[in-house]
């Protein structure tokens, strides 16, 4: 497995998703904006209306070869090393708060 930099994770293109974002960076920004707008009504289970929303990010990470996983016959995530994927996302989130 290739370990990407936080910037590579942030720049990773996404497939169509409920946030409307085209990259992981945009997805995280949309998620934070949704939290801010919804305040106490924010749903951690369904922030964009559907559950399993993290898989919008896990899928391209598997395809990029950054985390172990497999897709089913329809191209959806069948299994994923969510611990490794979440570690990459946390590093990417932390990188959002730093200046270059």
C-alpha positions as CSV (number, residue, x, y, z in Angstrom):
1,X,0.0,0.0,0.0
2,X,1.2,3.5,-0.9
3,X,0.8,6.0,2.0
4,X,-0.4,9.3,0.5
5,X,0.4,12.7,2.0
6,X,-2.4,14.6,3.6
7,X,-2.5,16.9,0.5
8,X,-2.9,13.9,-1.8
9,X,-5.8,12.7,0.3
10,X,-7.4,16.2,0.2
11,X,-7.0,16.4,-3.6
12,X,-8.3,12.9,-4.2
13,X,-11.2,13.0,-6.7
14,X,-14.6,11.7,-5.6
15,X,-17.4,10.1,-7.6
16,X,-20.9,11.6,-7.4
17,X,-21.9,11.9,-3.8
18,X,-24.6,13.6,-1.7
19,X,-22.3,16.4,-0.7
20,X,-21.8,17.5,-4.3
21,X,-18.1,17.8,-3.7
22,X,-15.6,16.7,-6.3
23,X,-12.6,16.1,-3.9
24,X,-12.0,14.9,-0.4
25,X,-11.2,18.5,0.5
26,X,-14.5,19.7,-0.8
27,X,-16.3,16.9,1.0
28,X,-14.8,17.8,4.4
29,X,-15.6,21.5,3.8
30,X,-19.2,20.6,2.9
31,X,-19.4,18.4,6.0
32,X,-18.2,21.2,8.3
33,X,-20.6,23.7,6.6
34,X,-23.5,21.3,7.1
35,X,-22.6,20.9,10.8
36,X,-22.5,24.7,11.1
37,X,-25.8,25.2,9.4
38,X,-27.7,22.5,11.2
39,X,-26.3,23.2,14.6
40,X,-27.9,20.8,17.1
41,X,-30.0,19.3,14.3
42,X,-26.9,18.0,12.6
43,X,-27.1,14.2,12.0
44,X,-23.8,12.4,12.4
45,X,-25.5,9.3,11.1
46,X,-26.9,11.0,8.0
47,X,-25.3,14.4,7.4
48,X,-26.2,14.5,3.7
49,X,-29.3,12.4,4.0
50,X,-27.9,8.9,3.7
51,X,-26.1,6.6,6.2
52,X,-22.7,5.1,5.4
53,X,-21.6,8.5,4.1
54,X,-17.9,7.8,4.9
55,X,-17.9,5.3,2.1
56,X,-18.1,8.2,-0.4
57,X,-14.5,8.8,0.7
58,X,-13.5,5.2,1.4
59,X,-14.3,4.0,-2.2
60,X,-11.8,6.2,-4.0
61,X,-9.2,5.5,-1.3
62,X,-9.5,1.8,-2.0
63,X,-9.3,2.4,-5.8
64,X,-6.2,4.5,-5.3
65,X,-4.6,1.6,-3.5
66,X,-4.2,3.7,-0.3
67,X,-6.2,1.3,1.9
68,X,-7.0,-2.4,1.9
69,X,-10.4,-3.2,0.7
70,X,-12.6,-4.8,-1.9
71,X,-15.5,-3.8,-4.1
72,X,-18.6,-5.8,-4.8
73,X,-19.9,-6.7,-8.3
74,X,-21.7,-3.3,-8.5
75,X,-18.6,-1.3,-7.6
76,X,-19.6,-0.5,-4.0
77,X,-17.4,-1.1,-1.0
78,X,-17.6,-4.7,0.2
79,X,-14.9,-4.4,2.8
80,X,-12.5,-1.7,3.9
81,X,-9.8,-1.2,6.4
82,X,-11.7,1.7,8.0
83,X,-9.1,2.2,10.7
84,X,-6.4,2.9,8.1
85,X,-8.8,5.0,6.0
86,X,-9.9,7.0,9.0
87,X,-6.2,7.7,10.0
88,X,-5.6,9.2,6.5
89,X,-8.7,11.4,6.9
90,X,-7.7,12.6,10.3
91,X,-4.3,13.5,9.0
92,X,-6.0,15.3,6.1
93,X,-8.3,17.2,8.4
94,X,-5.3,18.3,10.5
95,X,-3.5,19.5,7.4
96,X,-6.5,21.8,6.6
97,X,-5.5,23.8,9.7
98,X,-1.9,24.3,8.7
99,X,-0.4,26.9,6.4
100,X,2.0,26.0,3.6
